[in-house]
């Protein structure tokens, strides 16, 4: 049978002192003599004593634990966010519980409940692409759980948020294609319920307007995954037959999938068709040809998100207006767009 963890009472009995003396010694209390502290800390080390974090958290009404919900852990951007969050959180005495929604609203709700059950002090969340009902998040927020949105945000809640300038990133990407002589730009877009989808679509429209190019509804195709590229192969190829000479994809994985489709059909990139993505995933620089894309600063966004969250956690009585941190986007031109 597995033995129970060593407690303060066990150390106290072993040394013939009170439990309160052990507790104060381990906290380096000035009322405890240096000799007694030394004896108690040495025994604690020998028996591998670990403080009861749950008991401590119940006593001070704080667990120093943060919940982090990501749509998909395999995505480089989100793994970069995790690194940024963890570096800042651990450096400030907080632990991080990471949950993956796997782009599913129901699973996102389960994640929220699990984090609440673990008494996290606050939650960082990037919503799934299928989340249209935000009641699970609103309920947590209304119960005084600080929430910070990053990347994918909700306008149904007035909270802190950390985002990329998706509009400007998209506008610069499409403008680059137009400046290089491409006039029929296909936009492989994200669902319009996602604000990042709306903003990148809005940037696409603005670039067309800036260059006096007429908008064509047929040149916007809901297609934001590699699987969707395969499913919509026929539609994409028909549009190419009608003169599409440039493609702006809402993310790098979709851009790379469409490049592979074009190459399998005998198209030369960028001679026949130029392609630009969004995200600057590491794979973008090693595909053939290397993919032009818009950089996202995942690590910095993660750090900023948890910084805002910890500030709220540690100042529960301070009135802090909701803050929006926008990270500048940067177009990285590579061979896929000439």
C-alpha positions in Angstrom: 0.0 0.0 0.0 1.3 3.4 -0.9 2.3 5.4 2.2 0.7 8.8 2.9 2.8 12.0 2.4 4.9 13.2 5.3 3.1 16.0 7.2 4.2 18.8 9.5 2.8 16.8 12.4 5.1 13.9 11.6 8.1 16.2 11.7 6.9 17.7 15.0 6.5 14.3 16.7 10.0 13.2 15.5 11.6 16.3 17.0 9.4 16.6 20.1 8.2 20.1 19.2 4.8 21.6 18.3 3.4 21.6 14.7 3.2 25.4 14.8 6.9 25.5 15.6 7.6 23.4 12.6 5.3 25.5 10.4 7.0 28.7 11.5 10.5 27.3 11.1 9.8 26.2 7.5 8.5 29.7 6.8 11.7 31.2 8.3 9.8 33.0 11.0 12.0 35.3 13.2 10.6 34.0 16.4 12.2 30.6 15.8 15.9 30.2 16.8 18.5 29.5 14.1 19.4 26.2 15.7 15.8 25.0 15.8 15.2 26.1 12.2 18.3 24.2 11.1 17.2 20.9 12.9 13.7 21.2 11.4 14.7 22.0 7.8 17.3 19.1 7.9 14.6 16.6 9.0 12.2 18.0 6.4 14.8 17.4 3.8 15.6 13.9 5.0 11.9 12.8 4.9 11.3 14.6 1.6 8.6 16.9 3.1 6.4 18.7 0.6 4.0 21.4 1.7 0.3 20.8 1.1 -0.4 23.2 -1.7 -4.2 22.6 -1.6 -4.4 23.4 2.2 -2.3 26.5 1.7 -4.4 27.7 -1.2 -7.6 27.2 0.8 -6.1 29.3 3.6 -5.1 32.2 1.4 -7.9 31.8 -1.2 -5.3 31.7 -4.0 -3.7 28.7 -5.7 -1.0 30.5 -7.8 -2.2 28.4 -10.7 -3.3 29.7 -14.1 -5.3 27.9 -16.7 -4.3 28.1 -20.4 -6.7 26.9 -23.2 -5.3 26.5 -26.7 -7.2 25.3 -29.8 -4.5 22.9 -30.9 -1.2 22.1 -29.3 0.5 20.9 -32.6 0.3 24.4 -34.1 3.7 26.3 -33.8 2.0 29.6 -32.9 0.2 28.1 -30.0 3.3 26.2 -28.8 5.1 29.5 -28.9 2.3 31.1 -26.8 2.7 28.3 -24.2 6.5 29.0 -23.9 5.8 32.7 -23.4 3.1 32.1 -20.8 5.2 29.5 -18.9 8.3 31.7 -18.8 6.6 34.7 -17.3 4.2 32.7 -15.1 6.9 30.5 -13.5 9.2 33.5 -13.1 6.5 35.1 -11.0 5.6 32.1 -8.8 2.6 30.7 -10.8 2.1 27.3 -12.3 0.2 26.6 -15.6 -2.4 24.0 -16.4 -2.6 23.6 -20.2 -5.8 22.4 -21.9 -6.5 21.8 -25.6 -10.0 22.4 -27.0 -9.1 20.6 -30.3 -11.3 23.2 -32.1 -14.4 21.9 -30.3 -16.7 24.1 -28.3 -18.0 21.3 -26.1 -14.5 20.3 -25.2 -13.7 23.9 -24.5 -16.5 24.0 -22.0 -15.2 20.9 -20.3 -11.8 22.5 -20.1 -13.2 25.6 -18.4 -15.0 23.4 -15.8 -11.9 21.4 -15.1 -9.9 24.5 -14.5 -12.5 25.9 -12.2 -12.6 22.6 -10.3 -8.8 23.0 -9.8 -9.4 26.4 -8.4 -7.2 28.3 -10.9 -6.7 32.0 -10.2 -7.4 33.0 -13.8 -7.7 31.7 -17.3 -6.1 32.5 -20.6 -8.1 31.4 -23.6 -8.0 31.4 -27.4 -11.5 30.3 -28.5 -12.1 27.3 -30.8 -13.2 27.9 -34.4 -16.6 26.3 -33.5 -17.3 28.5 -30.5 -20.4 30.7 -31.1 -22.0 30.4 -27.7 -19.8 31.9 -25.0 -22.1 31.2 -22.0 -19.4 28.9 -20.4 -16.9 31.7 -20.5 -19.3 34.4 -19.4 -20.4 32.3 -16.4 -16.8 31.9 -15.2 -16.1 35.6 -15.8 -19.3 36.6 -13.9 -18.1 34.5 -11.0 -15.0 36.7 -10.6 -12.6 34.5 -12.5 -10.2 36.8 -14.4 -10.1 35.9 -18.1 -7.7 37.2 -20.8 -8.3 36.4 -24.5 -5.4 36.0 -26.8 -5.3 35.7 -30.7 -8.9 34.4 -31.0 -11.1 36.7 -29.0 -14.8 37.2 -28.2 -16.7 40.5 -28.5 -19.4 39.1 -26.3 -17.2 39.8 -23.2 -15.4 43.0 -22.2 -12.1 41.6 -21.0 -8.4 42.1 -21.6 -7.2 40.8 -25.0 -3.9 40.3 -26.8 -4.0 40.1 -30.6 -2.0 40.4 -33.8 -2.9 43.2 -36.2 -4.7 40.8 -38.5 -6.2 43.5 -40.6 -2.9 45.2 -41.5 -1.1 41.9 -41.9 -3.7 40.7 -44.4 -3.7 44.0 -46.2 0.1 44.0 -46.6 0.1 40.4 -47.8 -2.5 41.0 -50.5 -1.0 44.4 -51.4 2.3 42.6 -52.0 0.6 40.2 -54.4 -1.0 43.1 -56.3 2.2 45.0 -56.4 4.0 42.0 -58.0 1.5 42.1 -60.9 -1.2 39.6 -59.6 -4.7 40.8 -60.3 -7.0 37.9 -59.5 -6.4 37.0 -55.8 -8.1 34.0 -54.3 -8.6 34.3 -50.5 -8.8 31.0 -48.6 -10.6 32.3 -45.6 -11.4 31.3 -42.0 -15.0 31.1 -40.6 -16.5 34.6 -40.2 -17.5 33.9 -36.6 -13.8 34.2 -35.7 -12.7 37.8 -35.4 -9.3 36.8 -36.9 -11.3 35.6 -40.0 -13.2 38.8 -40.2 -10.1 41.0 -39.8 -8.0 39.1 -42.4 -10.9 39.2 -44.8 -11.3 42.9 -44.2 -7.6 43.4 -44.9 -8.0 41.5 -48.2 -10.9 43.8 -49.2 -9.0 46.9 -48.3 -6.0 45.9 -50.4 -8.3 45.3 -53.5 -9.9 48.7 -52.9 -6.4 50.4 -52.6 -5.5 49.0 -56.0 -8.9 49.6 -57.7 -9.5 45.9 -58.1 -13.1 44.8 -58.3 -14.3 42.5 -55.5 -15.5 39.1 -56.8 -17.4 37.0 -54.3 -16.4 33.7 -56.0 -12.7 34.5 -55.1 -13.4 34.1 -51.3 -13.5 30.5 -50.3 -14.0 29.2 -46.8 -11.0 27.0 -46.5 -8.7 27.1 -43.5 -7.2 23.6 -43.2 -5.2 21.2 -45.3 -8.2 18.9 -45.3 -10.4 21.6 -46.6 -8.0 22.2 -49.5 -8.3 18.5 -50.5 -12.1 18.7 -50.2 -12.3 21.8 -52.3 -9.7 20.7 -54.9 -12.2 20.9 -57.8 -13.4 24.4 -56.8 -9.8 25.7 -56.5 -8.7 24.3 -59.8 -11.8 25.7 -61.6 -11.0 29.2 -60.2 -7.4 28.8 -61.5 -8.8 28.0 -64.9 -10.7 31.3 -64.7 -7.4 33.3 -64.3 -6.5 33.3 -60.6 -2.9 34.2 -60.4 -2.4 34.8 -56.7 -3.6 33.1 -53.5 -3.7 34.6 -49.9 -4.4 31.9 -47.3 -5.6 32.6 -43.8 -2.8 30.4 -42.3 0.4 28.7 -43.4 -0.8 25.2 -43.3 -3.6 26.0 -45.8 -1.1 27.9 -48.0 1.3 25.0 -48.0 -1.5 22.5 -48.8 -2.6 24.6 -51.8 1.0 24.9 -53.0 1.2 21.1 -53.0 -2.1 20.8 -54.8 -0.9 23.3 -57.5 2.4 21.6 -58.0 0.7 18.2 -58.3 -1.4 19.7 -61.1 1.6 21.1 -63.0 1.5 24.7 -61.9 4.8 26.5 -61.2 5.0 28.7 -58.1 5.4 31.7 -58.3 5.6 31.7 -62.1 2.0 30.7 -62.7 0.5 31.5 -59.2 2.0 33.4 -56.2 1.0 32.2 -52.7 1.2 34.0 -49.4 0.2 32.6 -45.9 -0.2 33.9 -42.4 1.7 32.9 -39.2 5.3 32.3 -40.2 5.3 28.7 -39.0 8.9 27.2 -39.1 7.8 24.9 -42.0 7.2 28.0 -44.1 10.9 28.6 -44.6 11.7 25.0 -45.6 9.0 24.1 -48.1 9.8 24.4 -51.8 9.6 27.2 -52.7 9.8 28.9 -49.3 6.5 30.5 -48.4 5.9 34.2 -48.1 3.9 34.8 -44.9 2.9 37.3 -42.2 4.8 36.9 -38.9 2.9 36.3 -35.6 4.8 36.9 -32.3 3.4 33.9 -30.3 6.0 34.0 -27.5 5.6 37.7 -26.9 1.8 37.4 -27.0 1.9 34.6 -24.4 4.1 36.7 -22.1 1.9 39.8 -22.4 -1.3 37.8 -21.9 -0.2 36.2 -18.6 1.3 39.5 -17.5 -2.1 41.2 -17.8 -3.8 38.2 -16.1 -1.4 38.2 -13.1 -1.9 41.9 -12.7 -5.6 41.4 -12.3 -5.2 38.4 -10.0 -2.9 40.2 -7.6 -5.0 43.4 -7.6 -8.6 42.1 -7.1 -9.8 45.4 -5.6 -8.2 47.7 -8.1 -10.4 49.0 -10.9 -8.5 48.3 -14.2 -10.3 49.2 -17.4 -10.2 46.4 -20.1 -7.0 46.6 -22.1 -6.2 45.6 -25.7 -2.6 44.9 -26.7 -2.1 44.7 -30.5 1.1 43.3 -31.8 2.3 44.6 -35.1 2.3 42.2 -38.0 5.2 41.9 -40.4 5.2 40.5 -44.0 8.1 38.2 -44.7 8.7 37.9 -48.5 10.1 34.6 -49.7 10.1 32.8 -53.1 6.5 31.6 -53.2 5.5 35.2 -54.2 8.5 36.0 -56.3 
